[in-house]
């Protein structure tokens, strides 16, 4: 599979550029979750990043992507959102 170097903004990975696998369409996943183990035996803490357009080209189209940190107040990723589901 192909990967793309993607910058991360905010949270514990702020300023880092990591290779992220891209799908068949050439886009990375919409959310990126990073589990961080705890030392005291509790379940791991999950940090969530959402994909946003990186640079905007001359025609207004996104050229690349970046991930921005989502605080715990906004919640975690919910997967696919179907039109017939509420919320």
LINVENHU-V593940 format. One record per pair of residues at least 6 apart in sequence whose C-alpha atoms are under 6 Angstrom apart, sorted by the first residue. I is the first residue (numbers start at 0). J is the second residue. D is the distance in whole Angstrom. If there is no record, write none. Layout:
# LINVENHU-V593940
i->I j->J d->D
i->I j->J d->D
This chain:
# LINVENHU-V593940
i->1 j->20 d->6
i->2 j->18 d->6
i->2 j->19 d->5
i->2 j->20 d->4
i->2 j->21 d->5
i->3 j->18 d->5
i->3 j->19 d->5
i->4 j->17 d->5
i->4 j->18 d->4
i->5 j->16 d->5
i->5 j->17 d->6
i->5 j->65 d->6
i->6 j->15 d->6
i->6 j->16 d->4
i->6 j->65 d->5
i->7 j->13 d->6
i->7 j->14 d->6
i->7 j->15 d->6
i->7 j->65 d->6
i->7 j->66 d->5
i->8 j->14 d->6
i->8 j->67 d->5
i->9 j->68 d->5
i->10 j->68 d->5
i->21 j->27 d->4
i->29 j->49 d->6
i->29 j->50 d->5
i->30 j->48 d->6
i->30 j->49 d->5
i->30 j->50 d->6
i->31 j->47 d->6
i->31 j->48 d->5
i->32 j->46 d->6
i->32 j->47 d->5
i->33 j->45 d->5
i->33 j->46 d->5
i->34 j->43 d->6
i->34 j->44 d->6
i->34 j->45 d->4
i->35 j->43 d->5
i->35 j->44 d->5
i->36 j->43 d->4
i->37 j->43 d->5
i->47 j->69 d->6
i->48 j->66 d->6
i->48 j->67 d->5
i->48 j->68 d->4
i->48 j->69 d->5
i->49 j->66 d->5
i->49 j->67 d->5
i->50 j->65 d->6
i->50 j->66 d->5
i->51 j->64 d->6
i->51 j->65 d->6
i->51 j->66 d->6
i->52 j->61 d->6
i->52 j->64 d->5
i->53 j->63 d->5
i->53 j->64 d->4
i->53 j->65 d->5
i->54 j->61 d->6
i->54 j->62 d->5
i->55 j->61 d->5
i->55 j->62 d->6
